[in-house]
């Protein structure tokens, strides 16, 4: 469901601040959300955790700026290609978390070894290139690699997460990094036991209730609000 623009802007700012506070974005990374008429609300070409509402920009479906003070990010093509390929996607996060980069460098996808990873049980495919996604052709390749999944890892680069709303996007963004971290921690200990498909499906069915992200979001927002 597409939210009113002002509310969406406030929530996007909060998502960016939480991601920065949790150390999963720094001076780079970007968040976007789909608007009506194929427009896109985007964080600008600046550290996302430091922006104000006035810095947010509105783009057309091809990534050209329509409104706002900031400038588009260099990898906007990744977002526009995914939106064109996936009508179900309402928002996108791209970031460069160390843990995600480390896992992708091994050629491994995210293994579901903890409950925070169940949303990724269908796979986290790897886009096998470190080159920045600066044109439509590369954006289309990332979208193709993502397919119908909720996350794609980009070798030597980072990760991209998609969701139906910003609350879900924040949770998936944090859970992907945590899942990668746990995978790295468990690797030296020996073989790991992963959740079965049946276990993951049972847990994801629980995640469909309307207030499923409320407690999670309230906690992380409380960490950045005085």
C-alpha positions as CSV (number, residue, x, y, z in Angstrom):
1,X,0.0,0.0,0.0
2,X,1.4,3.4,-1.0
3,X,1.5,5.8,1.9
4,X,0.9,9.6,1.8
5,X,4.1,11.3,0.7
6,X,4.9,13.3,3.8
7,X,4.5,10.2,6.0
8,X,6.6,8.2,3.6
9,X,9.4,10.8,3.7
10,X,9.4,10.8,7.5
11,X,9.6,7.1,7.6
12,X,12.4,6.9,5.0
13,X,14.4,9.3,7.1
14,X,13.9,7.2,10.2
15,X,14.9,4.0,8.3
16,X,18.1,5.6,7.1
17,X,18.9,6.8,10.6
18,X,18.4,3.4,12.2
19,X,20.5,1.7,9.5
20,X,23.3,4.2,10.2
21,X,23.0,3.8,14.0
22,X,23.2,0.0,13.6
23,X,26.4,0.4,11.5
24,X,25.1,-1.2,8.3
25,X,25.4,2.0,6.2
26,X,28.0,4.7,6.4
27,X,28.6,7.4,3.8
28,X,27.1,5.2,1.1
29,X,24.0,3.3,0.4
30,X,20.5,4.4,-0.7
31,X,16.8,3.8,0.1
32,X,13.9,4.3,-2.4
33,X,10.2,3.8,-2.3
34,X,7.7,3.6,-5.2
35,X,5.2,6.4,-5.5
36,X,2.1,6.8,-7.7
37,X,2.5,7.3,-11.4
38,X,5.7,5.3,-11.5
39,X,7.6,8.0,-9.6
40,X,10.3,7.1,-7.0
41,X,11.1,8.7,-3.7
42,X,14.8,8.4,-3.1
43,X,17.5,9.4,-0.6
44,X,20.0,11.7,-2.5
45,X,23.7,11.4,-3.3
46,X,24.9,12.0,0.2
47,X,25.3,9.9,3.5
48,X,21.7,8.6,3.9
49,X,21.8,8.7,7.7
50,X,22.6,12.4,7.7
51,X,19.8,13.6,5.4
52,X,16.9,15.8,6.2
53,X,13.4,15.8,4.6
54,X,14.3,18.6,2.3
55,X,17.2,16.5,0.8
56,X,14.9,13.7,-0.4
57,X,14.3,13.7,-4.2
58,X,11.6,12.4,-6.5
59,X,12.6,10.6,-9.7
60,X,10.7,9.4,-12.7
61,X,10.7,5.7,-13.7
62,X,14.0,6.1,-15.5
63,X,15.8,7.8,-12.6
64,X,15.6,11.4,-13.8
65,X,15.1,13.9,-11.1
66,X,11.7,15.6,-11.0
67,X,11.8,17.4,-7.6
68,X,14.0,18.0,-4.6
69,X,17.3,19.6,-3.6
70,X,19.6,16.6,-3.7
71,X,21.0,14.7,-6.7
72,X,20.3,11.1,-7.7
73,X,22.6,8.3,-6.6
74,X,25.1,6.9,-9.0
75,X,23.4,3.5,-8.8
76,X,19.9,4.6,-9.3
77,X,19.6,2.3,-12.3
78,X,19.6,-0.7,-9.9
79,X,16.4,0.6,-8.3
80,X,14.6,1.6,-11.5
81,X,15.3,-1.8,-13.1
82,X,14.0,-3.7,-10.1
83,X,10.8,-1.6,-10.0
84,X,10.2,-2.2,-13.6
85,X,10.8,-6.0,-13.2
86,X,8.9,-6.4,-10.0
87,X,5.4,-4.9,-9.6
88,X,5.2,-6.2,-6.1
89,X,8.3,-4.3,-4.9
90,X,7.4,-1.0,-3.1
91,X,10.8,-0.1,-1.6
92,X,14.5,-1.0,-2.0
93,X,17.6,-0.8,0.1
94,X,21.1,-1.0,-1.3
95,X,24.1,-1.0,1.1
96,X,27.6,-2.2,1.5
97,X,27.7,-4.1,4.9
98,X,31.0,-5.9,5.5
99,X,29.3,-9.1,6.6
100,X,27.3,-9.4,3.4
101,X,30.4,-8.7,1.3
102,X,32.3,-11.4,3.2
103,X,29.7,-14.1,2.7
104,X,29.3,-13.2,-1.0
105,X,33.0,-13.4,-1.5
106,X,33.0,-17.1,-0.6
107,X,30.3,-17.8,-3.2
108,X,27.9,-18.8,-0.5
109,X,24.3,-17.6,-0.2
110,X,22.8,-16.8,3.2
111,X,22.3,-20.0,5.2
112,X,19.3,-20.0,7.5
113,X,20.9,-21.0,10.7
114,X,18.9,-18.7,12.9
115,X,15.3,-17.4,13.0
116,X,16.4,-14.0,11.7
117,X,17.2,-15.6,8.4
118,X,13.9,-17.3,7.6
119,X,12.8,-14.7,5.2
120,X,15.8,-15.6,3.0
121,X,15.1,-19.3,2.9
122,X,14.2,-19.2,-0.8
123,X,17.7,-18.0,-1.6
124,X,19.9,-14.9,-1.8
125,X,21.4,-15.2,-5.3
126,X,24.8,-13.6,-6.0
127,X,25.4,-11.1,-8.7
128,X,28.9,-12.1,-9.7
129,X,30.6,-8.7,-10.3
130,X,31.9,-5.9,-8.1
131,X,31.3,-3.2,-10.8
132,X,29.0,-0.4,-9.7
133,X,25.5,-0.5,-11.2
134,X,25.7,2.8,-13.1
135,X,23.6,2.1,-16.2
136,X,20.3,0.4,-17.2
137,X,22.0,-2.7,-18.7
138,X,23.7,-3.5,-15.4
139,X,20.6,-2.6,-13.4
140,X,18.6,-5.1,-15.5
141,X,21.2,-7.8,-14.8
142,X,20.9,-7.2,-11.1
143,X,17.1,-7.4,-11.3
144,X,17.4,-10.6,-13.3
145,X,19.7,-12.1,-10.7
146,X,17.3,-11.0,-7.9
147,X,14.4,-12.7,-9.6
148,X,11.5,-13.2,-7.3
149,X,13.6,-13.2,-4.1
150,X,13.8,-10.6,-1.4
151,X,17.6,-10.1,-1.4
152,X,20.5,-10.3,-3.8
153,X,24.2,-10.3,-2.8
154,X,26.6,-8.4,-5.0
155,X,30.1,-9.9,-5.0
156,X,32.7,-7.5,-3.6
157,X,30.1,-4.8,-3.4
158,X,27.2,-5.3,-0.9
159,X,23.6,-6.3,-1.0
160,X,20.2,-5.2,-2.1
161,X,16.9,-5.9,-0.3
162,X,13.4,-5.4,-1.5
163,X,10.1,-5.2,0.4
164,X,6.4,-4.2,0.3
165,X,6.8,-1.4,2.9
166,X,9.6,0.5,4.7
167,X,9.0,-1.3,8.0
168,X,9.6,-4.7,6.3
169,X,12.5,-3.2,4.4
170,X,14.3,-2.1,7.6
171,X,13.8,-5.5,9.2
172,X,15.0,-7.4,6.2
173,X,18.0,-5.1,5.8
174,X,19.0,-5.6,9.4
175,X,18.2,-9.3,9.4
176,X,20.3,-9.9,6.3
177,X,23.4,-8.5,7.9
178,X,22.7,-10.3,11.2
179,X,22.3,-13.6,9.3
180,X,25.5,-13.1,7.4
181,X,27.3,-12.3,10.7
182,X,26.0,-15.5,12.3
183,X,27.1,-17.5,9.3
184,X,30.6,-16.1,9.6
185,X,30.7,-16.8,13.3
186,X,29.6,-20.4,12.9
187,X,31.9,-21.2,10.0
188,X,35.0,-22.0,12.1
189,X,33.0,-24.2,14.4
190,X,32.3,-26.9,11.9
191,X,29.2,-28.0,9.8
192,X,26.1,-26.0,10.6
193,X,22.5,-27.2,10.7
194,X,20.2,-25.1,8.7
195,X,16.5,-24.6,9.1
196,X,14.4,-27.0,6.9
197,X,12.2,-25.6,4.2
198,X,9.2,-26.7,6.2
199,X,10.4,-24.9,9.3
200,X,11.0,-21.7,7.4
201,X,7.6,-21.9,5.7
202,X,5.9,-22.4,9.0
203,X,7.7,-19.4,10.5
204,X,7.1,-17.1,7.5
205,X,3.3,-17.8,7.7
206,X,3.4,-16.3,11.2
207,X,4.9,-13.2,9.7
208,X,1.8,-12.3,7.8
209,X,-0.1,-10.6,10.7
210,X,-0.5,-6.9,10.3
211,X,1.6,-5.8,13.4
212,X,4.4,-8.3,12.8
213,X,7.1,-5.7,12.7
214,X,5.8,-3.4,15.4
215,X,8.0,-4.6,18.3
216,X,11.1,-4.8,16.1
217,X,10.6,-1.4,14.7
218,X,9.7,0.2,18.0
219,X,12.9,-1.0,19.5
220,X,15.2,0.2,16.8
221,X,13.4,3.6,16.4
222,X,13.8,4.1,20.2
223,X,17.5,3.8,19.8
224,X,17.7,6.9,17.5
225,X,14.9,9.1,19.0
226,X,15.6,11.2,22.1
